[in-house]
Amino acid sequence: MRRFGLLLIVVVIMSLALPIIYPTSTSSIENGYRYAPSQEENVTLEWSKIISTSSEDMAYRIAGVKENDTEYIYTVCESSNAIKKFIIVKMASDGNVSWNITREVYGVIRAYNLMAYQDGNIYMAGSVLQKNITILRIYKNGSYETIFNSPLSYSNISELSLQFRGGFQFTEDGMYIAVTSFNLISSQSSSDIAVFKIAENGTILWSLAWGGNDSDQMVDIAVGIDGNIYVVGNTESFGETSDIFLLGIMPNGTLLFNVTWSTPNNEYANDMFVDQHGYIYITGYTCPQEETASDVLLLKYYRNVLQYNVTWDSGGDDYGNGIYVSSSHIYIVGYFKSDYTAQEDILILRSDLSGNVLWTGSWSNNDTDIGYGIYVTENEDIYVCGSTKTTSYGDDIVILKYRIPSAIATISTVEQKVLILDVATFALLFALVPIIIVCVLYKKMSK
């Protein structure tokens, strides 16, 4: 019995020692910045697709739809030459183009958003000639219809002059458009924000304006699970630097809250994502007033309450342009330029929901490459769209697909252990070995 008791003690000691053999890794934080460990071997580039129309082209936003269990990717592009074009491209998951359609216009065009809806169709919105809002319903077979094409009016301004980009969301009870225009708050204000809810028949259901006496710029709009509408953008009206603002609007058009996020630096938002739990994620960049190197910025809110803010620095200039949030990870796309890159390269970040960076990736075509939009499937395949300079005509459309292995490591917060799927199997085996040994020895001692 004494020997059996000693064996039990050995088993306990071996069990307690198991965590020691777990591999560990940390994300380093220095002066408030987070640097990602080098894990590029975990995520692979499956394919890249470059599309040229012999003009200045760029892909701005990207979305995905499943058709009979097959994933298809849609992206909205801008093509600028003598004739301006919105181009919508449909691609299979292997990178083959199924079809592309164009909407030709004359004058300045800006794509606002492209989104998949539960009816299986794709909805796209943009501005034409800085005055008309165009909304398209795009069907799976490549046909489309224009469901809205009109100027917007607010108060005593019969036709808004649309500046910069805007935001767009399609829902079952209406379409939401957010734009930037002049003198909406007062004759002294510079640019202000206007938000509209539009019925599918074109009727304006309500409108709201927000801003101060200086420049306020719209970036994106989203509808949360609570039915509230969230608007993000940049403002110079309430501080000495550029700040990020977030508006909450009730379904009836009543302003619920407005908050700004400010530091002594300049902060700029470029995209927003609202997840299924109501958390709001904002990406962009922050840079000192001296215009030194910028850093990728990530903000997380729950309604008007800031959950955290994170900046990421490669050592050079870093910008976040697009964001997508899955059930377990945050994905950001943008671009960076450092002492090690001749021109701008596409940047991709993957973090946990607390903002701890797990993986960084980059893509370069030996000239200026910019990432704008990102979409992630249920299997966490990553699709990125943007622009690349490849010809004398200028920029071309680029679409990338990355694949994440199923056993990829997930790094938790700083100074915590890495949990790897293979490690779980490894630990299980080590837990079973002492038990087997005890059983065998006990059987021998019983004889």
Secondary structure, 3 states (H helix, E strand, C coil): CHHHHHHHHHHHHHHHHHHHHCCECCCEEECCEEECCCCHHHCEEEEEEEECCCCEEEEEEEEEEEECCEEEEEEEEEEECCCEEEEEEEEECCCCEEEEEEEEECCCEEEEEEEECCCCCEEEEEEECCCEEEEEEECCCCCEEEEEEEECCECCECCCCCEEEEEEEEECCEEEEEEEEECCCCCCCCEEEEEEEECCCCCEEEEEEECCCCCEEEEEEEECCCCCEEEEEEECCCCCCCEEEEEEECCCCCEEEEEEECCCCEEEEEEEEECCCCEEEEEEEEECCCCCCCEEEEEEEECCEEEEEEEECCCCEEEEEEEEECCCEEEEEEEEECCCCCCCEEEEEEEECCCCEEEEEEECCCCCEEEEEEEECCCCCEEEEEEEEEECCEEEEEEEEEECCCCCCEECCCCCEEECHHHHHHHHHHHHHHHHHHHHHHHHHHC
